[in-house]
């Protein structure tokens, strides 16, 4: 078995100290010189170890000041809890007060959107784009696509936030969401995503496509891009009476 690279060993030790709380969020990591002496390693090896921690989103580099532990608190998304009074969806309550509708558009359905909504390619869809914030940090970019025959004339076509959630609006229109299909994948961010989500170099995004269904048809497609650092999904499946018991 190949021996673990020296810089990986150093990065692993520092990562344990960060995850164990010895180096709390905001703490300054030892200088390169101090790490050289501590681990009896070359400066290049130490820099490779610090670079690995930066790529993992654990530390941030501030020129002239050093390396500091990133203050990224994990956000849990309850992926199959109701998000509105009717229907089902991701519970975004962590930043309900901080969500902002950035765009409201009418677009032609691309092949990817059309296939998920089971509508002809090029058919008009209503698009709502929002961003979710915790304090001043953008943690997700959300784009919702609605078939025009459902959304036309409804509050979905107005830029104002939907206080009770889109699921409640859809239910009021006679399209109660009874289930959804989730597609989750990780990838590296596009430049504008990295900028909006303030992602350190090397940190991926978590991408979700969620197609919501009524009893008879797809009624909404949610495309959500989450910051890969500090994002956690929780699915609750099966009989969980013992889990919910006080």
VEXPA-666549 format. One record per residue (C-alpha): residue in one letter; x, y, z. Coordinates in Angstrom, 1 decimal. Example, Ala and Ser with C-alpha at 12.3 -4.5 7.8 and 13.67 -1.06 7.14 Angstrom:
% VEXPA-666549
<pt type="A" u="12.3" v="-4.5" w="7.8"/>
<pt type="S" u="13.7" v="-1.1" w="7.1"/>
% end
This chain:
% VEXPA-666549
<pt type="X" u="0.0" v="0.0" w="0.0"/>
<pt type="X" u="1.4" v="3.4" w="-1.0"/>
<pt type="X" u="2.4" v="5.6" w="2.0"/>
<pt type="X" u="0.1" v="8.6" w="2.4"/>
<pt type="X" u="1.7" v="11.8" w="1.1"/>
<pt type="X" u="3.3" v="14.0" w="3.8"/>
<pt type="X" u="1.1" v="17.0" w="3.0"/>
<pt type="X" u="-2.0" v="14.9" w="3.2"/>
<pt type="X" u="-1.0" v="13.7" w="6.7"/>
<pt type="X" u="-0.5" v="17.3" w="7.8"/>
<pt type="X" u="-3.9" v="18.4" w="6.3"/>
<pt type="X" u="-5.6" v="15.4" w="8.0"/>
<pt type="X" u="-4.2" v="16.4" w="11.4"/>
<pt type="X" u="-5.3" v="20.0" w="11.0"/>
<pt type="X" u="-8.7" v="19.0" w="9.7"/>
<pt type="X" u="-9.2" v="16.8" w="12.9"/>
<pt type="X" u="-8.3" v="19.8" w="15.0"/>
<pt type="X" u="-10.8" v="22.0" w="13.2"/>
<pt type="X" u="-13.6" v="19.4" w="13.3"/>
<pt type="X" u="-12.8" v="18.7" w="17.0"/>
<pt type="X" u="-13.0" v="22.3" w="18.0"/>
<pt type="X" u="-9.3" v="22.8" w="18.9"/>
<pt type="X" u="-9.3" v="25.3" w="16.1"/>
<pt type="X" u="-12.7" v="27.0" w="16.3"/>
<pt type="X" u="-14.4" v="29.0" w="13.5"/>
<pt type="X" u="-12.5" v="32.3" w="13.0"/>
<pt type="X" u="-9.3" v="31.0" w="14.7"/>
<pt type="X" u="-6.0" v="31.7" w="13.1"/>
<pt type="X" u="-4.0" v="28.7" w="11.9"/>
<pt type="X" u="-0.3" v="28.5" w="12.8"/>
<pt type="X" u="1.9" v="30.3" w="10.4"/>
<pt type="X" u="3.7" v="28.4" w="7.7"/>
<pt type="X" u="7.0" v="28.7" w="9.7"/>
<pt type="X" u="5.3" v="27.4" w="12.8"/>
<pt type="X" u="3.8" v="24.5" w="10.9"/>
<pt type="X" u="7.2" v="23.7" w="9.3"/>
<pt type="X" u="8.7" v="23.4" w="12.7"/>
<pt type="X" u="5.8" v="21.5" w="14.2"/>
<pt type="X" u="5.7" v="18.8" w="11.5"/>
<pt type="X" u="9.3" v="18.9" w="10.5"/>
<pt type="X" u="8.3" v="19.6" w="6.9"/>
<pt type="X" u="9.4" v="21.8" w="4.0"/>
<pt type="X" u="7.6" v="25.0" w="3.3"/>
<pt type="X" u="6.3" v="23.6" w="0.0"/>
<pt type="X" u="4.8" v="20.6" w="1.8"/>
<pt type="X" u="3.1" v="22.9" w="4.4"/>
<pt type="X" u="1.7" v="25.1" w="1.5"/>
<pt type="X" u="0.3" v="22.0" w="-0.2"/>
<pt type="X" u="-1.4" v="21.0" w="3.1"/>
<pt type="X" u="-2.9" v="24.4" w="3.6"/>
<pt type="X" u="-4.0" v="24.5" w="-0.1"/>
<pt type="X" u="-5.8" v="21.2" w="0.5"/>
<pt type="X" u="-7.7" v="22.7" w="3.4"/>
<pt type="X" u="-8.6" v="25.8" w="1.4"/>
<pt type="X" u="-10.0" v="23.6" w="-1.4"/>
<pt type="X" u="-12.1" v="21.7" w="1.2"/>
<pt type="X" u="-13.5" v="25.0" w="2.4"/>
<pt type="X" u="-12.1" v="24.6" w="5.9"/>
<pt type="X" u="-9.7" v="27.6" w="5.9"/>
<pt type="X" u="-9.5" v="30.9" w="4.1"/>
<pt type="X" u="-6.3" v="32.8" w="3.2"/>
<pt type="X" u="-6.0" v="36.5" w="4.0"/>
<pt type="X" u="-2.9" v="38.0" w="2.4"/>
<pt type="X" u="-0.6" v="39.5" w="5.0"/>
<pt type="X" u="-2.6" v="38.0" w="7.9"/>
<pt type="X" u="-2.5" v="34.3" w="7.5"/>
<pt type="X" u="-4.9" v="31.4" w="7.3"/>
<pt type="X" u="-8.2" v="31.4" w="9.3"/>
<pt type="X" u="-10.8" v="28.7" w="10.0"/>
<pt type="X" u="-13.9" v="29.3" w="7.9"/>
<pt type="X" u="-17.0" v="30.2" w="9.9"/>
<pt type="X" u="-19.6" v="28.2" w="7.9"/>
<pt type="X" u="-22.4" v="26.9" w="10.1"/>
<pt type="X" u="-24.2" v="23.8" w="8.6"/>
<pt type="X" u="-27.8" v="24.4" w="7.5"/>
<pt type="X" u="-30.1" v="21.3" w="7.6"/>
<pt type="X" u="-32.7" v="21.1" w="4.8"/>
<pt type="X" u="-35.6" v="18.8" w="5.8"/>
<pt type="X" u="-36.0" v="17.4" w="2.3"/>
<pt type="X" u="-39.4" v="15.7" w="2.6"/>
<pt type="X" u="-41.2" v="17.9" w="5.2"/>
<pt type="X" u="-44.1" v="20.1" w="4.0"/>
<pt type="X" u="-42.9" v="23.6" w="2.9"/>
<pt type="X" u="-46.4" v="25.1" w="2.8"/>
<pt type="X" u="-49.9" v="24.4" w="4.2"/>
<pt type="X" u="-50.5" v="22.0" w="1.3"/>
<pt type="X" u="-48.3" v="19.8" w="-0.7"/>
<pt type="X" u="-44.7" v="18.8" w="0.0"/>
<pt type="X" u="-41.3" v="20.2" w="-0.6"/>
<pt type="X" u="-38.1" v="21.2" w="1.0"/>
<pt type="X" u="-38.5" v="23.1" w="4.2"/>
<pt type="X" u="-36.5" v="26.3" w="3.7"/>
<pt type="X" u="-37.6" v="27.8" w="7.0"/>
<pt type="X" u="-34.0" v="28.5" w="7.9"/>
<pt type="X" u="-34.0" v="31.5" w="5.7"/>
<pt type="X" u="-37.7" v="32.2" w="4.9"/>
<pt type="X" u="-37.3" v="35.8" w="6.2"/>
<pt type="X" u="-34.2" v="36.3" w="4.1"/>
<pt type="X" u="-35.4" v="34.9" w="0.7"/>
<pt type="X" u="-35.5" v="37.4" w="-2.2"/>
<pt type="X" u="-37.3" v="37.1" w="-5.5"/>
<pt type="X" u="-34.6" v="38.2" w="-7.9"/>
<pt type="X" u="-36.4" v="37.5" w="-11.3"/>
<pt type="X" u="-39.8" v="36.7" w="-12.7"/>
<pt type="X" u="-39.7" v="35.6" w="-16.3"/>
<pt type="X" u="-41.7" v="33.8" w="-19.0"/>
<pt type="X" u="-39.4" v="31.5" w="-21.0"/>
<pt type="X" u="-39.6" v="28.8" w="-23.5"/>
<pt type="X" u="-39.1" v="25.3" w="-22.1"/>
<pt type="X" u="-35.7" v="23.8" w="-22.9"/>
<pt type="X" u="-35.5" v="20.1" w="-23.6"/>
<pt type="X" u="-34.4" v="19.4" w="-20.0"/>
<pt type="X" u="-37.3" v="21.4" w="-18.5"/>
<pt type="X" u="-39.9" v="20.1" w="-21.1"/>
<pt type="X" u="-38.9" v="16.5" w="-20.3"/>
<pt type="X" u="-39.4" v="16.9" w="-16.6"/>
<pt type="X" u="-42.7" v="18.9" w="-16.9"/>
<pt type="X" u="-43.9" v="16.6" w="-19.7"/>
<pt type="X" u="-44.7" v="19.6" w="-21.8"/>
<pt type="X" u="-43.8" v="20.3" w="-25.5"/>
<pt type="X" u="-40.3" v="21.7" w="-26.0"/>
<pt type="X" u="-40.6" v="25.5" w="-26.5"/>
<pt type="X" u="-43.9" v="25.7" w="-24.5"/>
<pt type="X" u="-44.0" v="28.8" w="-22.3"/>
<pt type="X" u="-43.3" v="28.4" w="-18.6"/>
<pt type="X" u="-43.3" v="30.8" w="-15.8"/>
<pt type="X" u="-39.9" v="31.2" w="-14.1"/>
<pt type="X" u="-39.3" v="32.5" w="-10.5"/>
<pt type="X" u="-35.7" v="32.9" w="-9.3"/>
<pt type="X" u="-35.0" v="33.4" w="-5.7"/>
<pt type="X" u="-32.0" v="33.4" w="-3.4"/>
<pt type="X" u="-31.9" v="32.2" w="0.2"/>
<pt type="X" u="-29.9" v="34.0" w="2.9"/>
<pt type="X" u="-28.8" v="33.2" w="6.4"/>
<pt type="X" u="-27.8" v="36.5" w="8.0"/>
<pt type="X" u="-25.9" v="38.1" w="5.1"/>
<pt type="X" u="-24.7" v="34.9" w="3.5"/>
<pt type="X" u="-26.3" v="33.6" w="0.3"/>
<pt type="X" u="-26.7" v="29.8" w="0.7"/>
<pt type="X" u="-28.7" v="28.8" w="-2.3"/>
<pt type="X" u="-30.0" v="29.9" w="-5.7"/>
<pt type="X" u="-33.5" v="28.6" w="-6.5"/>
<pt type="X" u="-35.3" v="28.6" w="-9.9"/>
<pt type="X" u="-38.9" v="27.4" w="-10.1"/>
<pt type="X" u="-40.6" v="26.5" w="-13.4"/>
<pt type="X" u="-44.4" v="26.3" w="-13.7"/>
<pt type="X" u="-46.5" v="25.3" w="-16.7"/>
<pt type="X" u="-48.2" v="28.4" w="-18.1"/>
<pt type="X" u="-51.7" v="26.8" w="-18.1"/>
<pt type="X" u="-51.4" v="26.4" w="-14.3"/>
<pt type="X" u="-49.7" v="29.6" w="-13.3"/>
<pt type="X" u="-51.4" v="32.1" w="-15.6"/>
<pt type="X" u="-53.4" v="34.7" w="-13.7"/>
<pt type="X" u="-52.2" v="33.4" w="-10.3"/>
<pt type="X" u="-50.0" v="35.0" w="-7.7"/>
<pt type="X" u="-47.2" v="32.9" w="-9.1"/>
<pt type="X" u="-47.0" v="35.4" w="-11.9"/>
<pt type="X" u="-46.4" v="38.3" w="-9.6"/>
<pt type="X" u="-42.9" v="39.2" w="-8.2"/>
<pt type="X" u="-44.0" v="39.4" w="-4.6"/>
<pt type="X" u="-43.0" v="36.6" w="-2.2"/>
<pt type="X" u="-45.6" v="33.9" w="-1.6"/>
<pt type="X" u="-46.3" v="34.0" w="2.2"/>
<pt type="X" u="-47.8" v="30.5" w="2.4"/>
<pt type="X" u="-45.5" v="29.0" w="-0.2"/>
<pt type="X" u="-46.0" v="28.0" w="-3.8"/>
<pt type="X" u="-47.5" v="24.6" w="-2.8"/>
<pt type="X" u="-50.4" v="26.4" w="-1.1"/>
<pt type="X" u="-51.0" v="28.5" w="-4.2"/>
<pt type="X" u="-51.0" v="25.5" w="-6.4"/>
<pt type="X" u="-53.4" v="23.7" w="-4.1"/>
<pt type="X" u="-55.7" v="26.7" w="-4.2"/>
<pt type="X" u="-55.7" v="26.4" w="-8.0"/>
<pt type="X" u="-56.7" v="22.7" w="-7.8"/>
<pt type="X" u="-53.2" v="21.2" w="-8.2"/>
<pt type="X" u="-52.3" v="19.8" w="-4.9"/>
<pt type="X" u="-48.8" v="18.4" w="-4.8"/>
<pt type="X" u="-48.8" v="14.8" w="-3.7"/>
<pt type="X" u="-45.3" v="13.7" w="-4.4"/>
<pt type="X" u="-42.0" v="14.6" w="-6.0"/>
<pt type="X" u="-39.0" v="13.1" w="-7.8"/>
<pt type="X" u="-35.6" v="14.3" w="-6.6"/>
<pt type="X" u="-32.3" v="14.3" w="-8.6"/>
<pt type="X" u="-29.2" v="15.2" w="-6.6"/>
<pt type="X" u="-25.7" v="15.6" w="-7.8"/>
<pt type="X" u="-22.5" v="17.5" w="-6.9"/>
<pt type="X" u="-20.5" v="19.5" w="-9.4"/>
<pt type="X" u="-18.1" v="22.4" w="-9.5"/>
<pt type="X" u="-19.8" v="25.8" w="-9.6"/>
<pt type="X" u="-20.1" v="28.1" w="-12.6"/>
<pt type="X" u="-18.3" v="31.4" w="-12.0"/>
<pt type="X" u="-21.5" v="33.3" w="-11.1"/>
<pt type="X" u="-22.5" v="30.6" w="-8.7"/>
<pt type="X" u="-19.2" v="30.7" w="-6.9"/>
<pt type="X" u="-19.5" v="34.5" w="-6.7"/>
<pt type="X" u="-23.1" v="34.6" w="-5.4"/>
<pt type="X" u="-22.5" v="31.8" w="-2.9"/>
<pt type="X" u="-19.0" v="33.1" w="-1.8"/>
<pt type="X" u="-17.5" v="29.7" w="-2.4"/>
<pt type="X" u="-13.7" v="29.3" w="-1.7"/>
<pt type="X" u="-11.7" v="27.8" w="-4.6"/>
<pt type="X" u="-12.3" v="24.1" w="-4.9"/>
<pt type="X" u="-15.6" v="23.9" w="-3.1"/>
<pt type="X" u="-18.4" v="22.3" w="-5.1"/>
<pt type="X" u="-22.1" v="23.0" w="-5.2"/>
<pt type="X" u="-25.0" v="20.5" w="-4.5"/>
<pt type="X" u="-27.5" v="20.6" w="-7.3"/>
<pt type="X" u="-31.1" v="19.5" w="-6.9"/>
<pt type="X" u="-33.8" v="19.0" w="-9.5"/>
<pt type="X" u="-37.1" v="18.4" w="-7.8"/>
<pt type="X" u="-40.2" v="17.7" w="-10.0"/>
<pt type="X" u="-43.4" v="18.1" w="-8.0"/>
<pt type="X" u="-46.5" v="16.0" w="-9.1"/>
<pt type="X" u="-50.2" v="16.3" w="-8.5"/>
<pt type="X" u="-52.2" v="13.1" w="-8.8"/>
<pt type="X" u="-52.3" v="13.5" w="-12.6"/>
<pt type="X" u="-49.3" v="15.5" w="-13.8"/>
<pt type="X" u="-46.1" v="17.4" w="-13.1"/>
<pt type="X" u="-46.9" v="20.8" w="-11.7"/>
<pt type="X" u="-43.6" v="22.4" w="-10.8"/>
<pt type="X" u="-39.9" v="21.9" w="-11.4"/>
<pt type="X" u="-37.5" v="23.3" w="-8.7"/>
<pt type="X" u="-33.8" v="23.7" w="-9.7"/>
<pt type="X" u="-31.8" v="24.6" w="-6.6"/>
<pt type="X" u="-28.1" v="25.1" w="-6.3"/>
<pt type="X" u="-26.7" v="25.0" w="-2.7"/>
<pt type="X" u="-23.3" v="26.0" w="-1.4"/>
<pt type="X" u="-21.5" v="22.7" w="-0.9"/>
<pt type="X" u="-19.9" v="23.8" w="2.3"/>
<pt type="X" u="-22.3" v="23.8" w="5.2"/>
<pt type="X" u="-25.2" v="22.1" w="3.5"/>
<pt type="X" u="-26.8" v="19.1" w="5.0"/>
<pt type="X" u="-30.0" v="17.2" w="3.8"/>
<pt type="X" u="-32.2" v="15.1" w="6.0"/>
<pt type="X" u="-34.7" v="12.7" w="4.6"/>
<pt type="X" u="-37.2" v="11.1" w="7.0"/>
<pt type="X" u="-38.5" v="7.8" w="5.6"/>
<pt type="X" u="-40.7" v="5.1" w="7.0"/>
<pt type="X" u="-42.3" v="4.8" w="10.5"/>
<pt type="X" u="-40.3" v="7.2" w="12.7"/>
<pt type="X" u="-42.5" v="7.4" w="15.7"/>
<pt type="X" u="-39.6" v="6.4" w="17.9"/>
<pt type="X" u="-37.5" v="9.2" w="16.4"/>
<pt type="X" u="-40.1" v="11.9" w="16.9"/>
<pt type="X" u="-41.0" v="10.7" w="20.4"/>
<pt type="X" u="-40.0" v="13.2" w="23.2"/>
% end
